[in-house]
Amino acid sequence: MAKKKTGKYTILKWVGGILGVLILLVAGVALYFSAKWKPILTDKVKEAVYNGSHGLYRINFKDISINLVTGSATMDSVSLMPDTAVFNELRQLKLAPVHLFQVKLARLQLSRVAVLRAYFKKEIEMNSIILHKPSINIIHNKVPKRPDTVKDERSLYEQISKILKSIHVKQIKIIDANLDYINGATSKPLNSVKHLSINVSDLLIDSMAQFDTTRFYYTKDIGFELIDYKSLGKDKMYTIKVDTIYGSAINKSITVSGFKMIPMLPDLTFTRKYKYGKDRYDLDFDKIIFSGVDFIKLNNSGDLHAKSLKIGPAKAGIFVNRELPPQPNLDKGRNFPHLALKKLPIQAIIDTIKLKNIDVAYTEYNPISMRRGTIYFENLNGNILNVTNDSTQLIKNNHAVAQLNAMVMKTSRIDIRINFNLTDKNGAFRFNGEVAPMNMKVLNTVGTNMGLVEIESGQMQKTAFDIKANLQGSSGTVRFLYKDLKVKLLKEDDQGNAPKKKGFLSFLANTLLIKNSNPTKDDPPRTANLTFQRTPSASFFNLLWKSVFIGMREIIGLGVVPVKTPEQALEKINDKKLDRKEKREKRREERKDRKEQQEKEKLQEQKKRDAEKAKQEKDRQ
């Protein structure tokens, strides 16, 4: 029995010894070939890049290591740089590319490379290519092109087929890249992106893959992720922040999380930095999601086609300072949504924009009352259909339709439908809708500060409107049903304190002008037929709410108030400022006179006391 065990152990020792020798032999051969191939491979890589780019690019690296056993290779301190002399020669020949690339990376890793297969069968097979923390400069140059240049219509496989039969890489990763887009003429950055990661899944280039419709540019998927993006606006008045941007070609989606546009200064300080009136925006979007994106069209022509764009939850704050004059020769009508769409630098088709849980606060500063008034629209939801500036799509359908609803001033629901004519040069659109019942006293935060009118009582039962509008103004009908309306007219305070009641005028307004109900007893409901002339400084939102407000004002009996031009409004503001200044000067003089009078009286009193004291001293003596 002992002899059998001894024989068994002897065999195991022999097997172990043979395996050990084989492992050492393979390792030795691998080290030998690695050392032998290293300089050859170094020269081949540099030669391939140089010849493949027709002398435009050169690659350099500090070291290259090869492991034939595992089929891995690593290149350290890699740099890929263009030769400017060659580029200038190509420019003269009108053959220069628009973009040049400068790439530096700490390490390039290739794993599971089938070296013998590549050498003997001309088939490249590997598990992964990983680029660690590359720094990539993309330099844009304006270069002339030969008018007779013939575009190479061959597929990528057809272009490499004479050299290689196939290329298969299971994964390509670019980890934590810094990318700068640079103006070649000025060498100044046009845009910068930090912490960008790209993941390419299953790249396959062969005779069959070029016809595989499930692949995106020969890959199963190309995904990207951008983390903690931050930049300063061109005028350095805003900070732009994004938590994450990620996308997937196979899922046809792009998701933006945590987008913020943050003003650098408080509202009045911000607007007073400008010579003319400029709106201030404060934006905070939790999610922005593009779905059904045609990435091939986006890459080939730069056109954006998407099935849907989802926005929300989100918050938007808009601040307008009315003490500043509008910019001369500037019409805010150019920023009407459907006119701004025409100015996009790319052709776009978005089937549906879906808005969900968006809060909007619109604030105006009234320089006459020296106070702010805010209109709140909360939980804004709805869809906008056929958002496009694509000429072909506009032939099929030239209308975008928005169906929206929200809570107004936190108490009442508004439903509104806006039909935009996308091809009308005058920016035509039509809007209609309804506002549900509301206690009108909630409007005092707006009316008191912005319009110097306070609602003491009033119950709105319903407001309905149907209005056509364009750059020139609006016309249509408003139906405003209410009861028990009573108002208080106010006058501004010279020092910015709460406005004061105009008692007698308020009495006259409630008694003679204002109709406290609609309908009144035994009368049918009154309807206003409005006409509103828009000024160039009026925004899209201003046109909407003023059109409805004018109709409501006419129904309650206050009539149509003539719309002031920006110059007239500014003149009134300046008159009020001058009046305040004169009043302040008058009060200052009055205080000075009172103080001098008080000092004079004190001095006289002191003299009187001193004389009395002197007399008493004399009497004692």
C-alpha positions in Angstrom: 0.0 0.0 0.0 2.9 2.4 0.9 4.6 1.6 -2.4 1.4 2.6 -4.3 1.3 5.9 -2.6 5.0 6.5 -3.2 4.5 5.8 -6.9 1.5 8.1 -7.0 3.4 11.0 -5.4 6.3 10.4 -7.8 4.0 10.8 -10.8 2.5 14.0 -9.4 6.0 15.4 -8.8 7.0 14.6 -12.4 3.8 16.2 -13.7 4.3 19.3 -11.5 7.9 19.5 -12.5 7.1 19.3 -16.2 4.3 22.0 -15.9 6.7 24.2 -14.0 9.3 23.9 -16.7 6.7 24.6 -19.4 5.5 27.7 -17.6 9.0 28.9 -17.2 9.7 28.1 -20.9 6.5 30.0 -22.0 7.3 32.9 -19.8 10.9 33.0 -21.0 9.8 32.8 -24.7 7.2 35.6 -23.9 9.8 37.8 -22.3 12.2 37.1 -25.2 9.7 37.9 -27.9 8.4 40.9 -25.8 11.9 42.3 -25.6 12.5 41.5 -29.3 9.1 42.9 -30.6 9.1 46.0 -28.4 11.3 48.1 -30.6 9.8 46.7 -33.7 6.3 47.4 -32.5 7.3 50.9 -31.4 8.5 51.7 -34.9 5.5 50.0 -36.5 3.0 52.1 -34.4 4.7 55.4 -35.1 5.0 54.5 -38.8 1.4 53.4 -39.0 0.1 56.7 -37.5 2.4 58.8 -39.7 1.6 57.0 -42.9 -2.1 56.6 -42.1 -2.4 60.4 -41.7 -0.3 61.2 -44.7 2.3 62.8 -42.4 -0.2 65.0 -40.6 0.1 63.3 -37.2 2.9 61.9 -35.1 2.5 59.7 -32.1 5.0 59.5 -29.2 5.0 57.6 -26.0 7.4 57.1 -23.1 7.2 53.3 -22.9 5.4 50.3 -24.4 5.0 47.0 -22.6 3.7 43.8 -24.1 2.6 40.6 -22.5 2.2 37.8 -25.1 0.8 35.4 -22.5 -2.1 37.6 -21.6 -2.2 39.4 -24.9 -2.1 42.8 -23.3 -0.2 46.0 -24.1 0.3 49.3 -22.4 1.6 52.6 -23.6 2.6 55.3 -21.1 2.6 59.1 -21.5 1.1 59.0 -25.0 0.8 62.1 -27.2 -0.7 62.5 -30.6 0.2 65.8 -32.2 -0.4 67.4 -35.7 2.5 68.6 -37.8 1.6 72.3 -38.5 3.9 72.5 -41.5 2.1 69.6 -43.2 -1.3 71.1 -42.3 -0.3 74.4 -44.0 0.8 72.5 -47.1 -2.6 70.7 -47.2 -4.3 74.1 -46.7 -2.5 75.5 -49.8 -3.7 72.4 -51.7 -7.2 72.8 -50.3 -7.0 69.4 -48.8 -6.7 70.4 -45.1 -9.2 69.0 -42.6 -11.5 71.4 -40.7 -10.5 70.0 -37.3 -7.1 69.1 -35.9 -6.6 67.0 -32.8 -4.1 67.2 -30.0 -4.3 64.3 -27.6 -2.3 63.6 -24.4 -3.0 60.8 -22.0 -1.3 59.2 -19.1 -1.9 55.6 -20.2 -3.3 53.6 -23.1 -4.3 50.0 -22.3 -5.1 47.2 -24.8 -6.1 43.8 -23.3 -6.5 40.3 -24.7 -5.0 41.2 -28.1 -4.7 38.2 -30.4 -1.2 39.1 -31.7 -0.6 36.0 -33.8 -4.1 36.1 -35.3 -3.5 39.8 -36.2 -0.1 38.9 -37.8 -1.1 35.8 -39.7 -4.8 36.2 -40.4 -5.0 40.0 -40.6 -7.8 40.0 -38.1 -7.7 42.2 -35.0 -9.4 40.8 -32.0 -9.2 42.3 -28.5 -11.2 42.7 -25.3 -10.7 46.3 -24.6 -9.0 49.6 -25.3 -8.9 52.0 -22.4 -7.7 55.6 -22.5 -7.1 57.0 -19.0 -7.7 60.7 -18.3 -6.9 62.0 -21.8 -6.6 65.7 -22.6 -8.1 66.4 -26.0 -7.9 69.7 -27.9 -10.1 69.9 -31.0 -8.9 72.9 -33.1 -11.4 74.3 -35.6 -9.9 75.9 -38.7 -11.6 77.7 -41.6 -10.0 76.0 -44.6 -10.8 76.3 -48.3 -12.0 73.2 -50.1 -11.5 72.1 -53.7 -14.7 72.5 -55.6 -13.9 69.3 -57.5 -13.2 67.2 -54.4 -14.9 63.8 -54.7 -16.2 62.4 -51.5 -15.2 58.8 -50.7 -18.5 56.9 -50.7 -16.9 53.6 -49.7 -17.9 52.1 -46.3 -15.3 51.9 -43.5 -14.9 48.2 -44.1 -14.2 48.7 -47.8 -11.6 51.3 -47.0 -9.6 48.9 -44.7 -10.3 45.6 -46.4 -7.0 45.6 -48.4 -5.1 45.7 -45.1 -7.3 44.0 -42.6 -10.1 41.4 -42.8 -11.8 42.5 -39.6 -11.6 44.5 -36.4 -13.4 43.4 -33.3 -13.0 45.3 -30.0 -15.4 44.3 -27.2 -15.1 47.6 -25.4 -13.5 51.0 -25.8 -13.4 53.3 -22.8 -12.4 56.9 -22.5 -12.3 57.7 -18.8 -12.5 61.2 -17.3 -11.4 63.2 -20.4 -10.9 66.9 -20.6 -12.0 68.3 -23.9 -11.4 71.8 -25.3 -12.9 73.1 -28.5 -10.5 75.8 -29.8 -10.7 78.6 -32.5 -7.7 77.9 -34.7 -7.4 81.5 -35.8 -7.2 83.0 -32.3 -6.1 79.9 -30.3 -8.9 80.9 -27.8 -11.2 78.2 -26.3 -14.7 78.2 -27.7 -16.0 75.6 -25.2 -14.5 73.4 -22.6 -15.8 70.1 -21.1 -14.3 68.4 -18.1 -14.8 64.9 -16.7 -16.2 63.4 -19.9 -16.4 59.6 -20.2 -17.3 57.6 -23.3 -18.0 53.9 -23.5 -18.1 52.1 -26.9 -19.6 48.5 -26.8 -18.7 45.8 -29.2 -17.0 47.5 -32.2 -17.1 45.1 -35.2 -15.9 46.0 -38.7 -16.1 43.2 -41.2 -18.0 42.3 -44.4 -21.3 41.5 -42.6 -21.3 44.2 -39.8 -21.6 47.0 -42.4 -25.1 45.8 -43.2 -26.2 45.1 -39.6 -29.0 47.6 -38.9 -28.9 46.8 -35.1 -25.5 48.5 -34.9 -24.7 52.2 -34.6 -21.6 53.0 -36.7 -20.4 49.3 -36.4 -21.0 49.3 -32.6 -23.7 47.8 -30.3 -23.8 51.1 -28.4 -22.0 54.3 -27.8 -22.7 55.9 -24.4 -21.3 59.0 -22.8 -21.4 60.7 -19.4 -20.4 64.2 -18.4 -20.2 64.9 -14.6 -20.1 68.3 -12.8 -20.1 70.6 -15.8 -19.6 74.3 -14.8 -19.0 77.4 -16.8 -19.3 81.2 -16.6 -21.6 83.0 -19.1 -20.1 85.2 -21.8 -20.9 88.4 -19.9 -19.9 86.8 -16.6 -23.4 87.5 -15.1 -24.5 83.8 -14.9 -23.0 80.6 -13.7 -24.1 77.5 -15.7 -24.0 74.2 -13.7 -25.0 70.6 -14.7 -24.7 67.7 -12.4 -24.8 65.0 -15.1 -25.3 64.6 -18.8 -25.5 61.1 -20.1 -26.7 59.5 -23.4 -26.9 56.2 -25.3 -27.0 55.7 -29.0 -28.9 52.3 -28.7 -31.5 53.8 -26.3 -31.7 57.0 -28.5 -31.7 59.2 -25.4 -29.9 62.1 -23.8 -30.6 63.0 -20.2 -29.5 66.2 -18.4 -29.8 66.1 -14.6 -29.4 69.1 -12.3 -29.2 72.0 -14.9 -28.9 75.4 -13.2 -28.5 78.9 -14.5 -27.6 81.0 -11.5 -27.4 84.8 -11.6 -24.2 86.2 -10.1 -26.0 89.2 -8.4 -29.2 90.0 -6.6 -32.1 91.1 -8.8 -31.9 94.9 -8.7 -28.1 94.9 -8.5 -28.0 92.6 -11.5 -30.4 94.7 -13.7 -28.7 97.9 -12.8 -25.4 96.6 -14.2 -26.9 97.2 -17.6 -27.6 100.5 -19.3 -30.9 99.2 -20.7 -33.6 97.0 -19.4 -32.6 93.3 -19.4 -34.6 90.4 -17.9 -32.9 88.3 -15.2 -33.4 84.6 -15.2 -32.9 82.1 -12.3 -33.4 78.5 -13.6 -33.3 75.1 -11.9 -34.2 72.0 -13.9 -34.1 68.6 -12.2 -34.5 66.7 -15.5 -34.3 67.3 -19.2 -34.7 64.1 -21.3 -34.5 63.7 -25.1 -36.0 60.4 -26.3 -36.1 58.9 -29.7 -33.0 60.9 -30.9 -31.8 60.2 -34.4 -28.1 60.1 -33.6 -27.1 59.2 -37.2 -28.8 62.3 -38.6 -27.4 64.4 -35.7 -23.8 63.2 -36.5 -24.1 63.4 -40.3 -25.9 66.7 -40.8 -26.1 68.3 -37.3 -30.0 68.1 -37.4 -31.8 67.3 -34.2 -34.8 64.9 -34.6 -36.4 63.5 -31.4 -39.6 61.9 -30.5 -40.0 63.8 -27.3 -38.4 66.3 -24.9 -39.4 65.9 -21.3 -38.8 68.9 -19.0 -39.4 68.9 -15.3 -39.6 69.1 -12.3 -38.2 72.6 -12.7 -38.3 76.1 -11.3 -37.9 79.3 -13.3 -37.7 82.8 -11.9 -38.0 85.9 -14.2 -37.3 89.4 -12.9 -37.9 92.6 -14.9 -36.9 96.1 -13.6 -39.2 98.7 -15.1 -37.0 101.7 -14.0 -34.6 101.1 -16.9 -35.3 102.1 -20.5 -35.6 99.5 -23.2 -32.7 99.1 -25.6 -33.2 101.2 -28.7 -34.2 99.5 -31.9 -34.6 96.2 -30.0 -37.9 94.4 -30.4 -38.5 91.7 -27.7 -40.9 90.1 -30.2 -37.9 88.4 -31.8 -37.9 86.2 -28.6 -41.5 85.0 -29.1 -41.1 81.2 -28.8 -42.0 80.4 -32.4 -39.8 83.2 -33.8 -36.9 82.2 -31.6 -37.3 78.7 -33.0 -36.5 80.0 -36.5 -33.2 81.3 -35.3 -31.8 78.0 -34.0 -28.5 77.2 -35.7 -29.6 73.7 -36.4 -32.7 72.1 -38.1 -34.9 70.6 -35.4 -37.9 68.4 -35.2 -39.3 67.5 -31.8 -42.6 65.6 -32.0 -43.7 66.4 -28.5 -42.4 68.6 -25.7 -43.7 67.3 -22.4 -43.8 69.8 -19.4 -44.3 68.4 -15.9 -44.4 70.1 -12.5 -42.8 73.4 -13.5 -43.0 76.4 -11.2 -42.7 79.9 -12.8 -42.5 83.2 -10.9 -42.7 86.4 -12.9 -41.6 89.5 -10.9 -41.7 93.1 -11.9 -40.1 96.0 -10.0 -42.3 99.1 -10.1 -40.0 102.2 -9.7 -43.0 104.4 -9.0 -44.1 102.4 -5.9 -40.5 101.2 -5.4 -41.9 97.7 -4.8 -42.0 94.2 -6.4 -45.0 92.4 -7.6 -45.0 88.6 -8.5 -47.3 86.4 -10.5 -47.0 82.7 -9.7 -47.8 79.8 -12.0 -47.2 76.5 -10.1 -47.3 72.9 -11.2 -47.3 73.8 -14.9 -48.1 70.7 -17.0 -48.9 69.9 -20.6 -47.7 69.1 -24.1 -46.4 71.1 -27.1 -46.8 69.3 -30.4 -44.8 69.6 -33.6 -42.0 71.9 -32.5 -39.9 72.4 -35.6 -38.0 74.8 -37.9 -37.4 72.1 -40.5 -38.6 73.3 -43.9 -39.7 69.9 -45.1 -41.7 69.3 -41.9 -43.2 72.8 -42.1 -44.7 72.0 -45.5 -46.6 69.1 -43.9 -47.6 71.0 -40.8 -46.8 74.6 -40.0 -48.5 74.8 -36.6 -47.2 74.0 -33.2 -49.9 73.6 -30.5 -49.4 73.9 -26.8 -52.0 72.5 -24.4 -51.1 73.6 -20.8 -52.5 73.9 -17.3 -51.2 75.4 -14.1 -52.2 76.8 -10.7 -52.4 80.6 -10.7 -51.3 82.3 -7.4 -51.6 78.9 -5.7 -55.4 79.0 -5.7 -57.0 78.7 -9.1 -56.4 76.5 -12.2 -55.8 77.9 -15.6 -56.2 75.9 -18.8 -54.7 77.5 -22.0 -54.3 76.4 -25.6 -51.8 78.3 -27.8 -51.7 77.7 -31.5 -48.4 79.0 -33.1 -48.2 79.7 -36.8 -44.6 78.6 -37.4 -44.2 80.2 -40.9 -45.9 83.5 -40.4 -43.3 86.3 -40.6 -45.4 88.5 -38.3 -45.3 85.9 -35.5 -49.1 85.1 -35.5 -50.6 82.9 -32.9 -53.9 82.3 -31.2 -54.6 81.5 -27.5 -57.8 80.6 -25.7 -58.6 79.2 -22.3 -60.3 79.5 -18.9 -59.4 80.5 -15.4 -61.3 78.7 -12.6 -63.0 80.5 -9.6 -60.7 82.5 -7.4 -60.8 84.8 -4.4 -59.5 88.0 -6.1 -57.8 89.2 -3.0 -54.9 86.8 -3.7 -54.0 89.2 -6.6 -53.1 92.0 -4.2 -49.5 90.9 -4.1 -49.4 91.9 -7.8 -52.0 94.8 -7.9 -50.9 96.6 -4.8 -47.2 96.8 -5.8 -47.4 96.9 -9.6 -50.8 98.7 -10.2 -51.4 100.6 -7.0 -54.8 99.0 -6.7 -55.9 96.8 -3.7 -58.9 94.5 -3.9 -60.9 94.7 -0.7 -63.3 92.0 -1.8 -64.3 90.1 -4.9 -65.0 86.5 -6.1 -64.1 85.6 -9.6 -66.4 82.8 -10.9 -64.8 82.3 -14.3 -62.7 84.0 -16.9 -62.7 82.8 -20.5 -60.7 84.3 -23.4 -60.1 83.8 -27.1 -57.5 86.1 -28.6 -55.5 86.4 -31.8 -52.1 88.0 -31.6 -48.9 88.9 -33.4 -46.0 91.3 -33.2 -48.3 94.3 -33.6 -50.7 93.4 -30.8 -53.8 91.4 -30.1 -57.6 91.4 -30.5 -60.3 89.1 -29.3 -62.9 88.5 -26.6 -62.7 88.2 -22.8 -65.6 87.0 -20.6 -65.1 87.8 -16.9 -67.7 86.6 -14.4 -67.5 87.9 -10.8 -69.4 89.3 -7.8 -68.9 91.6 -4.8 -66.0 93.5 -6.3 -64.6 96.4 -4.2 -61.3 98.1 -4.7 -59.0 100.6 -2.9 -57.0 103.0 -5.0 -53.5 103.7 -3.6 -50.9 106.4 -3.9 -47.2 105.7 -3.7 -45.1 106.5 -0.7 -42.0 108.7 -1.4 -39.7 106.6 0.8 -40.7 103.2 -0.5 -43.1 102.4 2.4 -46.5 100.7 1.9 -48.7 102.6 -0.5 -51.5 104.7 1.1 -55.2 104.7 0.4 -56.8 107.4 -1.7 -59.9 107.5 0.3 -62.1 109.9 -1.7 -61.0 108.5 -5.1 -61.6 104.9 -3.9 -65.1 105.9 -2.9 -65.8 107.5 -6.3 -64.3 104.5 -8.1 -66.5 102.0 -6.2 -69.6 104.2 -6.4 -69.5 105.6 -9.9 -67.0 103.6 -12.1 -66.7 100.0 -11.0 -69.5 97.5 -11.6 -69.4 95.2 -8.6 -70.8 92.2 -10.4 -71.0 90.5 -13.8 -73.7 89.7 -14.6 -75.7 92.3 -12.7 -79.3 91.7 -11.7 -81.6 91.1 -14.7 -78.8 91.7 -17.2 -76.9 89.2 -19.4 -73.2 88.7 -18.8 -70.9 91.5 -20.3 -68.2 90.5 -22.7 -65.2 92.7 -23.7 -64.1 93.0 -27.3 -60.5 94.1 -26.9 -57.8 95.6 -29.1 -54.3 95.9 -27.7 -51.4 97.6 -29.4 -48.1 96.0 -28.4 -44.9 98.1 -27.8 -41.5 96.7 -28.9 -40.4 96.3 -25.3 -43.4 94.0 -24.5 -42.4 90.3 -24.2 -44.5 87.3 -25.2 -45.7 86.7 -21.6 -46.5 90.5 -21.3 -48.6 90.3 -24.4 -50.6 87.3 -23.1 -51.5 88.6 -19.7 -52.1 92.3 -20.7 -54.5 91.2 -23.4 -56.6 89.4 -20.9 -56.2 92.1 -18.2 -57.4 94.8 -20.6 -60.6 92.8 -21.3 -61.2 92.3 -17.6 -60.6 96.0 -16.9 -63.2 97.0 -19.5 -65.8 94.6 -18.1 -65.5 96.0 -14.5 -66.0 99.5 -15.9 -62.6 101.1 -15.8 -62.3 101.3 -19.6 -59.3 100.8 -21.7 -56.1 102.5 -20.4 -53.9 103.9 -23.2 -50.7 102.0 -23.5 -47.7 104.2 -22.8 -44.7 104.1 -25.1 -41.4 103.2 -23.4 -40.4 106.8 -23.7 -43.6 108.0 -22.0 -43.2 105.4 -19.2 -39.6 106.4 -18.7 -40.6 110.1 -18.6 -43.1 109.4 -15.9 -40.6 107.4 -13.9 -38.0 110.2 -14.2 -40.7 112.7 -13.2 -41.5 110.7 -10.1 -37.8 110.4 -9.3 -37.3 114.2 -9.7 -40.4 114.8 -7.6 -39.1 112.5 -4.9 -35.7 114.2 -5.0 -37.3 117.7 -4.7 -39.5 116.5 -1.8 -36.4 114.9 -0.1 -34.5 118.2 -0.5 -37.5 120.1 0.9 -37.7 117.8 3.9 -34.0 118.1 4.4 -34.2 121.9 4.4 -37.2 121.7 6.7 -35.3 119.5 9.1 -32.3 121.8 8.9 -34.5 124.8 9.7 -36.1 123.0 12.6 -32.7 122.0 13.9 -31.4 125.5 13.7 -34.5 126.9 15.3 -34.2 124.3 18.1 -30.5 125.2 18.6 -31.4 128.9 18.7 -34.1 128.2 21.3 -31.7 126.1 23.4 -29.2 128.9 23.2 -31.7 131.5 24.3 -32.9 129.3 27.1 -29.3 128.8 28.2 -28.7 132.5 28.2 -31.9 133.0 30.2 -30.8 130.5 32.8 -27.3 132.0 33.0 -28.8 135.5 33.6 -31.1 134.1 36.3 -28.2 132.4 38.0 -26.1 135.6 37.9 -28.9 137.6 39.4 -29.3 135.1 42.3 -25.6 135.2 43.0 -25.7 139.0 43.1 -28.6 139.0 45.5 -26.8 136.7 47.9 -23.8 139.0 48.0 
